[in-house]
Amino acid sequence: MTGLGDVLAIARKARGLTQSELADMVGTTQPTIDRYEAGDRAPEPATVAAMAKAPGVTEQLLIHGNRFRGALAVDAHMRRRKTTKASLWRQMEARPNLLRVHAARLIRAQ
């Protein structure tokens, strides 16, 4: 994934959206969203605006190009991982990552 793809995937997962649901909200297809998240395709500015609006983030946050290094220890805080739905698990992992994106952007803005 590239910076935009990382942030898009994390924002989408943090809001509990699938690629198909995001595609419907943006007015595109699931394979196109997959290509954006993988960094195989660059979206047009109007598409970036729609993709940012759908999960409730700003365009600036989406395009700021943050790359992630390392993982969060979310499993240390989830006691019942085996009984938790996979979609909820991904959402719980994505929420702190989205906060990391916000924090990194704020720190760089200073």
C-alpha positions as a Markdown table, in Angstrom:
| # | Residue | x | y | z |
|---|---|---|---|---|
| 1 | Met | 0.0 | 0.0 | 0.0 |
| 2 | Thr | 1.0 | 3.6 | -0.5 |
| 3 | Gly | 0.3 | 6.5 | 1.8 |
| 4 | Leu | -3.1 | 7.2 | 0.5 |
| 5 | Gly | -3.9 | 3.5 | 0.3 |
| 6 | Asp | -2.9 | 3.0 | 3.9 |
| 7 | Val | -5.0 | 5.8 | 5.2 |
| 8 | Leu | -7.9 | 4.9 | 3.0 |
| 9 | Ala | -7.9 | 1.3 | 4.2 |
| 10 | Ile | -7.5 | 2.2 | 7.8 |
| 11 | Ala | -10.3 | 4.9 | 7.7 |
| 12 | Arg | -12.6 | 2.5 | 5.9 |
| 13 | Lys | -12.0 | -0.3 | 8.4 |
| 14 | Ala | -12.2 | 2.0 | 11.4 |
| 15 | Arg | -15.7 | 2.9 | 10.3 |
| 16 | Gly | -16.6 | -0.7 | 9.7 |
| 17 | Leu | -17.0 | -0.4 | 5.9 |
| 18 | Thr | -16.2 | -3.0 | 3.4 |
| 19 | Gln | -14.6 | -2.1 | 0.1 |
| 20 | Ser | -17.9 | -2.7 | -1.6 |
| 21 | Glu | -19.8 | -0.4 | 0.8 |
| 22 | Leu | -17.2 | 2.3 | 0.3 |
| 23 | Ala | -17.4 | 1.9 | -3.5 |
| 24 | Asp | -21.2 | 2.3 | -3.4 |
| 25 | Met | -20.8 | 5.5 | -1.3 |
| 26 | Val | -18.2 | 6.9 | -3.7 |
| 27 | Gly | -19.9 | 5.8 | -6.9 |
| 28 | Thr | -17.2 | 3.5 | -8.1 |
| 29 | Thr | -16.5 | -0.3 | -8.0 |
| 30 | Gln | -15.0 | -2.5 | -5.4 |
| 31 | Pro | -12.0 | -3.4 | -7.6 |
| 32 | Thr | -11.3 | 0.3 | -8.1 |
| 33 | Ile | -11.2 | 0.8 | -4.3 |
| 34 | Asp | -8.9 | -2.2 | -4.0 |
| 35 | Arg | -6.6 | -0.6 | -6.6 |
| 36 | Tyr | -6.5 | 2.7 | -4.7 |
| 37 | Glu | -5.8 | 0.9 | -1.4 |
| 38 | Ala | -3.0 | -1.2 | -3.0 |
| 39 | Gly | -1.5 | 1.9 | -4.6 |
| 40 | Asp | -2.0 | 0.5 | -8.1 |
| 41 | Arg | -4.1 | 3.5 | -9.2 |
| 42 | Ala | -4.2 | 7.2 | -8.3 |
| 43 | Pro | -7.7 | 8.7 | -7.7 |
| 44 | Glu | -8.9 | 11.9 | -9.3 |
| 45 | Pro | -9.3 | 14.9 | -6.9 |
| 46 | Ala | -13.1 | 14.5 | -6.9 |
| 47 | Thr | -12.8 | 10.9 | -6.0 |
| 48 | Val | -10.5 | 11.7 | -3.2 |
| 49 | Ala | -13.1 | 14.1 | -1.8 |
| 50 | Ala | -15.8 | 11.4 | -2.0 |
| 51 | Met | -13.5 | 8.8 | -0.5 |
| 52 | Ala | -12.7 | 11.1 | 2.4 |
| 53 | Lys | -16.3 | 12.1 | 3.0 |
| 54 | Ala | -17.6 | 8.5 | 3.2 |
| 55 | Pro | -15.6 | 7.4 | 6.3 |
| 56 | Gly | -15.7 | 10.9 | 7.7 |
| 57 | Val | -12.1 | 12.1 | 7.4 |
| 58 | Thr | -10.6 | 15.1 | 5.6 |
| 59 | Glu | -9.1 | 15.1 | 2.2 |
| 60 | Gln | -5.8 | 16.4 | 3.7 |
| 61 | Leu | -5.7 | 13.5 | 6.1 |
| 62 | Leu | -6.4 | 11.0 | 3.3 |
| 63 | Ile | -3.7 | 12.3 | 1.0 |
| 64 | His | -0.9 | 13.2 | 3.5 |
| 65 | Gly | 0.9 | 10.0 | 2.7 |
| 66 | Asn | 1.5 | 8.4 | 6.0 |
| 67 | Arg | 3.2 | 5.0 | 5.9 |
| 68 | Phe | 2.9 | 2.7 | 8.8 |
| 69 | Arg | 5.8 | 1.0 | 10.5 |
| 70 | Gly | 5.1 | -1.7 | 13.0 |
| 71 | Ala | 1.8 | -2.9 | 14.4 |
| 72 | Leu | -0.3 | -2.1 | 17.4 |
| 73 | Ala | -0.7 | -4.6 | 20.2 |
| 74 | Val | -4.5 | -4.6 | 20.0 |
| 75 | Asp | -4.7 | -8.3 | 20.8 |
| 76 | Ala | -3.4 | -7.5 | 24.3 |
| 77 | His | -6.6 | -5.6 | 24.9 |
| 78 | Met | -9.1 | -8.0 | 23.3 |
| 79 | Arg | -9.6 | -10.9 | 25.6 |
| 80 | Arg | -12.1 | -12.8 | 23.4 |
| 81 | Arg | -10.4 | -12.8 | 20.1 |
| 82 | Lys | -11.6 | -16.3 | 19.1 |
| 83 | Thr | -15.2 | -15.4 | 19.7 |
| 84 | Thr | -15.1 | -11.9 | 18.1 |
| 85 | Lys | -16.3 | -11.5 | 14.5 |
| 86 | Ala | -13.4 | -10.9 | 12.1 |
| 87 | Ser | -15.0 | -7.7 | 10.8 |
| 88 | Leu | -15.2 | -6.3 | 14.3 |
| 89 | Trp | -11.7 | -7.3 | 15.0 |
| 90 | Arg | -10.4 | -5.4 | 11.9 |
| 91 | Gln | -12.5 | -2.4 | 12.9 |
| 92 | Met | -10.9 | -2.4 | 16.4 |
| 93 | Glu | -7.4 | -2.7 | 15.0 |
| 94 | Ala | -8.1 | 0.2 | 12.5 |
| 95 | Arg | -9.4 | 2.7 | 15.1 |
| 96 | Pro | -6.1 | 3.2 | 16.9 |
| 97 | Asn | -4.3 | 3.3 | 13.6 |
| 98 | Leu | -6.6 | 6.1 | 12.4 |
| 99 | Leu | -5.7 | 7.9 | 15.6 |
| 100 | Arg | -2.0 | 7.4 | 14.8 |
| 101 | Val | -2.6 | 9.0 | 11.3 |
| 102 | His | -4.4 | 12.0 | 12.9 |
| 103 | Ala | -1.6 | 12.4 | 15.5 |
| 104 | Ala | 1.2 | 12.1 | 12.9 |
| 105 | Arg | -0.4 | 14.8 | 10.8 |
| 106 | Leu | -0.9 | 17.1 | 13.7 |
| 107 | Ile | 2.7 | 16.7 | 14.8 |
| 108 | Arg | 4.0 | 17.4 | 11.2 |
| 109 | Ala | 1.8 | 20.5 | 11.1 |
| 110 | Gln | 3.6 | 22.2 | 14.0 |
